[in-house]
Amino acid sequence: MRKMLSYMIAAFLLFSCKKNEAPVTPVTPPVVVEPQYTLAWQDDFNGTQMDPVEWYHRIPGIRHDGFNDTTTVSTDGQGNLVIKVYSDTVAGKITHHTGMVATKKEYKYGKFEARIAFSNKYGSWSAFWLQSATMGNPIGNPQAAGMEIDVVETLSNDGRVHQNLHWDGYDAYHKTAGVKTGDLGANSGSYHLYTLEWTPNYYRFYVDGVKTWDFSATVSQKAEFIILSSEVKNYAAGTWAGPIPAGGYGTQKSTSTIMKVDYVKYYQLK
């Protein structure tokens, strides 16, 4: 009888507790509003030369261990901007010719996209990137000074995509963050699509439509130039691009160190 009474009391208490519990309200997850973009500018490089209204040759002359000049940049008649790295020898001195072009207009906030085929050799690297005219000035305020935004950098014998950010100049105060993807065949000479989404709050990077990196610790709030480049520097073996080949990169006609850009597009943030 006592045992039966204990069961009845326990059941009553359990029923009473459940009856007095507040109803559980389902939690509705917050609605994530993805940024919207509209195509504002593009260059398909279908002309007989690089469009001088849109682009200019950036930093002509000596850069690292190369020499930036206009002979390295052309269109190929097949809808590509072509940047070559090549070498020649004059009076016993070898010169490695490189190329860098930038938009005359600065852009801010939006989706930046380029379809590019890279083929680099040791000592060379190529990139699609953005930079402000005042990067590093003032120090400690990359929001106002702007940043270097590397949508893609590629190296020889390395199929990975290198995506990096730099701010506060390139000297004592220099800061950087970055990622390296797995081997995506970035240096194979095949085309890939490289994309940056830049909003006031974050950077978001993609390769062939697949997200590779988010960064929001510090974000440039300043308009920046779009840059396409191939560069050379004689690095020690096993570091960054590695050593420049002893014989250089071949002639302008024979070189295989080539960057082909099918198009560049800028979608403005709505």
Sequence and secondary structure as in RCSB ss.txt:
>XXXX:A:sequence
MRKMLSYMIAAFLLFSCKKNEAPVTPVTPPVVVEPQYTLAWQDDFNGTQMDPVEWYHRIPGIRHDGFNDTTTVST
DGQGNLVIKVYSDTVAGKITHHTGMVATKKEYKYGKFEARIAFSNKYGSWSAFWLQSATMGNPIGNPQAAGMEID
VVETLSNDGRVHQNLHWDGYDAYHKTAGVKTGDLGANSGSYHLYTLEWTPNYYRFYVDGVKTWDFSATVSQKAEF
IILSSEVKNYAAGTWAGPIPAGGYGTQKSTSTIMKVDYVKYYQLK
>XXXX:A:secstr
 HHHHHHHHHHHHHHHHHHHS               EEEEEEE   SSS  TTTEEE S EEETTEEE GGGEEE
 SSS EEEE EEEEETTEEEEEEEEEEESS B SEEEEEEEEEE  TTEEEEEEEE TTTTSSTT HHHH  EEE
EEEEETTEEEEEEEEEES SSTT EEEEEE S   TTSS EEEEEEEE SS EEEEETTEEEEEE SS   S BE
EEEEEEE    TTSTT    TTTT  TTT   EEEEEEEEEEEE 
